């Protein structure tokens, strides 16, 4: 039976809770989602929006990536709560540090991916997560980055130039009506990162409400260009559903 893929649809996959261990002694709550019967072709390490404004590993684009992309695109999706952040899966140790000590959180996620031989690792940052990506994510193990609604709040020009010098691909997905950075200004601000592909998304706001399909299509096109997009909007086979319990940090 063909089922429409909706906000609470969970497609088949292997999902397991994980714990990340940071160099400064914290335990971070996370989940790894893998294709059900195949090896992943690439890996998304997800960095969530600002936890002081409700961001967490269950922020809707990231949970939809974890629920859909292992089945639709053969991607591994690793998502986790940065220090002090809570979600339905639990609360990570520590406290929010304005993007500074979070460098250890990013490193712990990348170390986990490397230790478990996850292939072709891409950072998928959203809002605050894009600053973590640009400031702390330039690691030899990283293939490239996809930035959803980057505010460029903590990122400095030197960070953009460092990514430029690395030659690693960077895709910036910019909502037309973003609260912080809109397409025209984004193209100017990203100029130092010479290889950045800046794409505007019409009639879209910072939180991508109602635009998850378009966002996930763009993510897959960036990290797995051999996968046809747009992705299927219906699934032939068994599905599950899950209503996420929102937990405040």
Secondary structure, 3 states (H helix, E strand, C coil): CEEECCCCEECCCEEEEEEEECCCCCEEEEEEEECCCCCCCEEEEEECCCHHHCCCCCCHHHHHHHHHHHHHHCEEEEEECCCCCEECCEECCCCCCCCCCHHHHHHHHHHHHHHCCCCCEEEEEECHHHHHHHHHCCCCCEEEEEEECCCCCCCCHHHHHHHHHHCCEEEEEEECCCCCCCHHHHHHHHHHCCCCEEEEECCCCCCCCCCHHHHHHHHHHHHCCCCCCCCCCEEECCCEECCCCCCCC
